[in-house]
Amino acid sequence: MSRLSLLLLTLAAFCAAGGQLLFKIGARDRQQFMEFINFPILIGLLLYGIGTLLWIYTLSYEKLTNVYAFTALTFILVYLGGVFVINEKISMIGVSGIILVLAGLYLITSNYNA
């Protein structure tokens, strides 16, 4: 996988994770439908959309199995964002999961010629 692909997919993962965090912030304590139309959710949609476009662009020249593996990076970034941005609690099991996901992402993408 090229450096450009790695950069684009990492950026796409950050955009998707940022969008998810903004969705959570924008949805917090809302109950009525119209309350969900707010600045954090709109910016979250924009970020998520940019991430999706980067992901699709990278799909145009990389293998799906390698590109799709980067959705796992989004899980890690959302977990860390939940901990550091919205003060959710971290757990040792969560940290273990992060390590395993990173190991899996490395194994999948480092074996791209097989």
Long-range contacts (C-beta under 8 A, 24 or more apart in sequence): 1-62, 1-66, 1-109, 1-112, 2-62, 5-58, 5-61, 5-62, 5-66, 5-67, 6-109, 8-54, 8-57, 8-58, 9-54, 9-55, 9-58, 9-67, 9-70, 9-73, 10-70, 10-73, 11-51, 11-54, 12-50, 12-51, 12-52, 12-54, 12-55, 12-58, 12-70, 13-51, 13-70, 13-71, 13-73, 13-74, 13-77, 14-51, 14-77, 15-47, 15-48, 15-50, 15-51, 15-54, 16-47, 16-48, 16-51, 16-52, 16-55, 16-71, 16-74, 16-77, 17-74, 17-77, 17-78, 17-81, 18-44, 18-47, 18-81, 19-44, 19-45, 19-46, 19-47, 19-48, 19-49, 19-51, 20-44, 20-48, 20-74, 20-78, 20-81, 21-78, 21-81, 21-82, 21-85, 21-86, 22-47, 23-48, 24-82, 24-86, 25-86, 63-112, 65-108, 66-108, 66-109, 66-112, 69-104, 69-105, 69-108, 69-109, 70-105, 70-109, 72-101, 72-104, 72-105, 73-101, 73-105, 75-101, 76-101, 76-102
